[in-house]
């Protein structure tokens, strides 16, 4: 089954990740350890650079920036394939972001 790990954090958590010199090497090591189970992973540009798209009554509404204000933002993602939820949880709890931010684990619908 596929699982999406949403990499989240608030401002201080994001700053802590960037200040940690071992953070990026740890993320690369985590990804390498997933082997064939890692489908893809990536970081996201900040919410301030987002464009929100909505269509209401046939009218396209574009808004610069995030749709909702939030303390935590989605900063990245990893898509993994695991035999069980327990295996996916193990991958999530060993992700370096879990030390500073939040990992939201979601099963991908078949």
Biotite code that builds the C-alpha atoms (Angstrom):
import biotite.structure as struc

atoms = struc.array([
    struc.Atom([0.000, 0.000, 0.000], chain_id="A", res_id=1, res_name="UNK", atom_name="CA", element="C"),
    struc.Atom([1.175, 3.534, -0.708], chain_id="A", res_id=2, res_name="UNK", atom_name="CA", element="C"),
    struc.Atom([1.491, 6.097, 2.074], chain_id="A", res_id=3, res_name="UNK", atom_name="CA", element="C"),
    struc.Atom([2.022, 9.827, 1.837], chain_id="A", res_id=4, res_name="UNK", atom_name="CA", element="C"),
    struc.Atom([4.154, 11.451, 4.495], chain_id="A", res_id=5, res_name="UNK", atom_name="CA", element="C"),
    struc.Atom([3.315, 15.149, 4.666], chain_id="A", res_id=6, res_name="UNK", atom_name="CA", element="C"),
    struc.Atom([6.311, 17.009, 6.067], chain_id="A", res_id=7, res_name="UNK", atom_name="CA", element="C"),
    struc.Atom([4.986, 19.844, 8.233], chain_id="A", res_id=8, res_name="UNK", atom_name="CA", element="C"),
    struc.Atom([6.353, 22.440, 10.588], chain_id="A", res_id=9, res_name="UNK", atom_name="CA", element="C"),
    struc.Atom([5.768, 25.865, 12.017], chain_id="A", res_id=10, res_name="UNK", atom_name="CA", element="C"),
    struc.Atom([8.190, 28.775, 11.708], chain_id="A", res_id=11, res_name="UNK", atom_name="CA", element="C"),
    struc.Atom([10.461, 27.836, 14.639], chain_id="A", res_id=12, res_name="UNK", atom_name="CA", element="C"),
    struc.Atom([10.543, 24.157, 13.588], chain_id="A", res_id=13, res_name="UNK", atom_name="CA", element="C"),
    struc.Atom([11.442, 25.137, 10.032], chain_id="A", res_id=14, res_name="UNK", atom_name="CA", element="C"),
    struc.Atom([14.219, 27.417, 11.300], chain_id="A", res_id=15, res_name="UNK", atom_name="CA", element="C"),
    struc.Atom([15.516, 24.633, 13.582], chain_id="A", res_id=16, res_name="UNK", atom_name="CA", element="C"),
    struc.Atom([15.676, 22.235, 10.638], chain_id="A", res_id=17, res_name="UNK", atom_name="CA", element="C"),
    struc.Atom([17.615, 24.725, 8.529], chain_id="A", res_id=18, res_name="UNK", atom_name="CA", element="C"),
    struc.Atom([19.999, 25.521, 11.405], chain_id="A", res_id=19, res_name="UNK", atom_name="CA", element="C"),
    struc.Atom([20.807, 21.841, 12.007], chain_id="A", res_id=20, res_name="UNK", atom_name="CA", element="C"),
    struc.Atom([23.873, 21.054, 9.848], chain_id="A", res_id=21, res_name="UNK", atom_name="CA", element="C"),
    struc.Atom([23.057, 17.337, 9.992], chain_id="A", res_id=22, res_name="UNK", atom_name="CA", element="C"),
    struc.Atom([19.496, 17.794, 8.758], chain_id="A", res_id=23, res_name="UNK", atom_name="CA", element="C"),
    struc.Atom([19.905, 17.535, 4.970], chain_id="A", res_id=24, res_name="UNK", atom_name="CA", element="C"),
    struc.Atom([22.433, 14.687, 5.144], chain_id="A", res_id=25, res_name="UNK", atom_name="CA", element="C"),
    struc.Atom([20.064, 12.887, 7.538], chain_id="A", res_id=26, res_name="UNK", atom_name="CA", element="C"),
    struc.Atom([17.167, 13.343, 5.088], chain_id="A", res_id=27, res_name="UNK", atom_name="CA", element="C"),
    struc.Atom([19.263, 11.960, 2.241], chain_id="A", res_id=28, res_name="UNK", atom_name="CA", element="C"),
    struc.Atom([20.288, 8.984, 4.405], chain_id="A", res_id=29, res_name="UNK", atom_name="CA", element="C"),
    struc.Atom([16.643, 8.374, 5.380], chain_id="A", res_id=30, res_name="UNK", atom_name="CA", element="C"),
    struc.Atom([15.634, 8.378, 1.702], chain_id="A", res_id=31, res_name="UNK", atom_name="CA", element="C"),
    struc.Atom([18.491, 6.035, 0.773], chain_id="A", res_id=32, res_name="UNK", atom_name="CA", element="C"),
    struc.Atom([17.480, 3.627, 3.558], chain_id="A", res_id=33, res_name="UNK", atom_name="CA", element="C"),
    struc.Atom([13.963, 3.355, 2.080], chain_id="A", res_id=34, res_name="UNK", atom_name="CA", element="C"),
    struc.Atom([15.437, 1.737, -1.033], chain_id="A", res_id=35, res_name="UNK", atom_name="CA", element="C"),
    struc.Atom([12.782, 0.608, -3.495], chain_id="A", res_id=36, res_name="UNK", atom_name="CA", element="C"),
    struc.Atom([10.007, 1.516, -1.026], chain_id="A", res_id=37, res_name="UNK", atom_name="CA", element="C"),
    struc.Atom([10.576, 5.227, -1.657], chain_id="A", res_id=38, res_name="UNK", atom_name="CA", element="C"),
    struc.Atom([8.556, 6.243, -4.702], chain_id="A", res_id=39, res_name="UNK", atom_name="CA", element="C"),
    struc.Atom([9.361, 9.959, -4.620], chain_id="A", res_id=40, res_name="UNK", atom_name="CA", element="C"),
    struc.Atom([10.112, 12.775, -2.214], chain_id="A", res_id=41, res_name="UNK", atom_name="CA", element="C"),
    struc.Atom([10.385, 16.527, -2.499], chain_id="A", res_id=42, res_name="UNK", atom_name="CA", element="C"),
    struc.Atom([10.267, 19.877, -0.827], chain_id="A", res_id=43, res_name="UNK", atom_name="CA", element="C"),
    struc.Atom([7.718, 22.572, -1.485], chain_id="A", res_id=44, res_name="UNK", atom_name="CA", element="C"),
    struc.Atom([8.119, 26.290, -1.957], chain_id="A", res_id=45, res_name="UNK", atom_name="CA", element="C"),
    struc.Atom([6.754, 28.360, 0.958], chain_id="A", res_id=46, res_name="UNK", atom_name="CA", element="C"),
    struc.Atom([3.015, 29.109, 1.176], chain_id="A", res_id=47, res_name="UNK", atom_name="CA", element="C"),
    struc.Atom([3.661, 32.766, 0.336], chain_id="A", res_id=48, res_name="UNK", atom_name="CA", element="C"),
    struc.Atom([4.643, 31.595, -3.168], chain_id="A", res_id=49, res_name="UNK", atom_name="CA", element="C"),
    struc.Atom([1.501, 29.491, -3.616], chain_id="A", res_id=50, res_name="UNK", atom_name="CA", element="C"),
    struc.Atom([-1.479, 30.266, -5.798], chain_id="A", res_id=51, res_name="UNK", atom_name="CA", element="C"),
    struc.Atom([-4.883, 29.058, -4.642], chain_id="A", res_id=52, res_name="UNK", atom_name="CA", element="C"),
    struc.Atom([-7.287, 28.044, -7.423], chain_id="A", res_id=53, res_name="UNK", atom_name="CA", element="C"),
    struc.Atom([-11.048, 27.812, -6.925], chain_id="A", res_id=54, res_name="UNK", atom_name="CA", element="C"),
    struc.Atom([-13.916, 27.646, -9.388], chain_id="A", res_id=55, res_name="UNK", atom_name="CA", element="C"),
    struc.Atom([-17.277, 28.968, -8.172], chain_id="A", res_id=56, res_name="UNK", atom_name="CA", element="C"),
    struc.Atom([-20.298, 29.211, -10.425], chain_id="A", res_id=57, res_name="UNK", atom_name="CA", element="C"),
    struc.Atom([-18.016, 28.841, -13.457], chain_id="A", res_id=58, res_name="UNK", atom_name="CA", element="C"),
    struc.Atom([-15.749, 31.710, -12.370], chain_id="A", res_id=59, res_name="UNK", atom_name="CA", element="C"),
    struc.Atom([-12.064, 30.959, -11.768], chain_id="A", res_id=60, res_name="UNK", atom_name="CA", element="C"),
    struc.Atom([-10.800, 32.617, -8.590], chain_id="A", res_id=61, res_name="UNK", atom_name="CA", element="C"),
    struc.Atom([-7.034, 32.884, -8.155], chain_id="A", res_id=62, res_name="UNK", atom_name="CA", element="C"),
    struc.Atom([-5.511, 34.003, -4.887], chain_id="A", res_id=63, res_name="UNK", atom_name="CA", element="C"),
    struc.Atom([-1.811, 34.557, -4.282], chain_id="A", res_id=64, res_name="UNK", atom_name="CA", element="C"),
    struc.Atom([-0.573, 32.830, -1.165], chain_id="A", res_id=65, res_name="UNK", atom_name="CA", element="C"),
    struc.Atom([-2.218, 30.117, 0.905], chain_id="A", res_id=66, res_name="UNK", atom_name="CA", element="C"),
    struc.Atom([-5.984, 29.692, 1.111], chain_id="A", res_id=67, res_name="UNK", atom_name="CA", element="C"),
    struc.Atom([-5.979, 29.344, 4.896], chain_id="A", res_id=68, res_name="UNK", atom_name="CA", element="C"),
    struc.Atom([-3.726, 30.911, 7.488], chain_id="A", res_id=69, res_name="UNK", atom_name="CA", element="C"),
    struc.Atom([-2.026, 28.284, 9.572], chain_id="A", res_id=70, res_name="UNK", atom_name="CA", element="C"),
    struc.Atom([0.822, 28.076, 12.052], chain_id="A", res_id=71, res_name="UNK", atom_name="CA", element="C"),
    struc.Atom([2.022, 24.852, 10.469], chain_id="A", res_id=72, res_name="UNK", atom_name="CA", element="C"),
    struc.Atom([2.686, 24.541, 6.777], chain_id="A", res_id=73, res_name="UNK", atom_name="CA", element="C"),
    struc.Atom([3.319, 21.573, 4.507], chain_id="A", res_id=74, res_name="UNK", atom_name="CA", element="C"),
    struc.Atom([7.006, 21.911, 3.606], chain_id="A", res_id=75, res_name="UNK", atom_name="CA", element="C"),
    struc.Atom([7.450, 18.687, 1.654], chain_id="A", res_id=76, res_name="UNK", atom_name="CA", element="C"),
    struc.Atom([6.328, 15.139, 1.095], chain_id="A", res_id=77, res_name="UNK", atom_name="CA", element="C"),
    struc.Atom([7.490, 11.571, 0.677], chain_id="A", res_id=78, res_name="UNK", atom_name="CA", element="C"),
    struc.Atom([5.510, 8.866, -1.058], chain_id="A", res_id=79, res_name="UNK", atom_name="CA", element="C"),
    struc.Atom([6.424, 5.371, 0.137], chain_id="A", res_id=80, res_name="UNK", atom_name="CA", element="C"),
    struc.Atom([5.144, 1.856, -0.409], chain_id="A", res_id=81, res_name="UNK", atom_name="CA", element="C"),
    struc.Atom([4.888, -0.374, 2.647], chain_id="A", res_id=82, res_name="UNK", atom_name="CA", element="C"),
    struc.Atom([3.424, -3.771, 3.433], chain_id="A", res_id=83, res_name="UNK", atom_name="CA", element="C"),
    struc.Atom([1.589, -2.426, 6.488], chain_id="A", res_id=84, res_name="UNK", atom_name="CA", element="C"),
    struc.Atom([0.620, 0.714, 8.360], chain_id="A", res_id=85, res_name="UNK", atom_name="CA", element="C"),
    struc.Atom([3.084, -0.270, 11.092], chain_id="A", res_id=86, res_name="UNK", atom_name="CA", element="C"),
    struc.Atom([5.913, -0.299, 8.542], chain_id="A", res_id=87, res_name="UNK", atom_name="CA", element="C"),
    struc.Atom([4.828, 3.147, 7.306], chain_id="A", res_id=88, res_name="UNK", atom_name="CA", element="C"),
    struc.Atom([4.714, 4.451, 10.884], chain_id="A", res_id=89, res_name="UNK", atom_name="CA", element="C"),
    struc.Atom([8.243, 3.176, 11.466], chain_id="A", res_id=90, res_name="UNK", atom_name="CA", element="C"),
    struc.Atom([9.402, 5.059, 8.364], chain_id="A", res_id=91, res_name="UNK", atom_name="CA", element="C"),
    struc.Atom([7.634, 8.216, 9.578], chain_id="A", res_id=92, res_name="UNK", atom_name="CA", element="C"),
    struc.Atom([9.058, 8.115, 13.094], chain_id="A", res_id=93, res_name="UNK", atom_name="CA", element="C"),
    struc.Atom([12.601, 7.666, 11.761], chain_id="A", res_id=94, res_name="UNK", atom_name="CA", element="C"),
    struc.Atom([12.309, 10.621, 9.347], chain_id="A", res_id=95, res_name="UNK", atom_name="CA", element="C"),
    struc.Atom([14.615, 13.472, 10.453], chain_id="A", res_id=96, res_name="UNK", atom_name="CA", element="C"),
    struc.Atom([11.735, 15.983, 10.310], chain_id="A", res_id=97, res_name="UNK", atom_name="CA", element="C"),
    struc.Atom([10.026, 14.153, 13.181], chain_id="A", res_id=98, res_name="UNK", atom_name="CA", element="C"),
    struc.Atom([12.735, 15.611, 15.485], chain_id="A", res_id=99, res_name="UNK", atom_name="CA", element="C"),
    struc.Atom([11.740, 19.205, 14.692], chain_id="A", res_id=100, res_name="UNK", atom_name="CA", element="C"),
    struc.Atom([8.375, 19.273, 12.950], chain_id="A", res_id=101, res_name="UNK", atom_name="CA", element="C"),
    struc.Atom([5.462, 16.980, 12.254], chain_id="A", res_id=102, res_name="UNK", atom_name="CA", element="C"),
    struc.Atom([4.936, 14.074, 9.881], chain_id="A", res_id=103, res_name="UNK", atom_name="CA", element="C"),
    struc.Atom([1.330, 13.485, 8.865], chain_id="A", res_id=104, res_name="UNK", atom_name="CA", element="C"),
    struc.Atom([0.911, 9.938, 7.570], chain_id="A", res_id=105, res_name="UNK", atom_name="CA", element="C"),
    struc.Atom([-1.933, 9.190, 5.163], chain_id="A", res_id=106, res_name="UNK", atom_name="CA", element="C"),
    struc.Atom([-2.724, 6.036, 3.251], chain_id="A", res_id=107, res_name="UNK", atom_name="CA", element="C"),
    struc.Atom([-3.260, 6.648, -0.464], chain_id="A", res_id=108, res_name="UNK", atom_name="CA", element="C"),
    struc.Atom([-6.595, 5.379, -1.680], chain_id="A", res_id=109, res_name="UNK", atom_name="CA", element="C"),
    struc.Atom([-6.273, 2.605, -4.252], chain_id="A", res_id=110, res_name="UNK", atom_name="CA", element="C"),
])
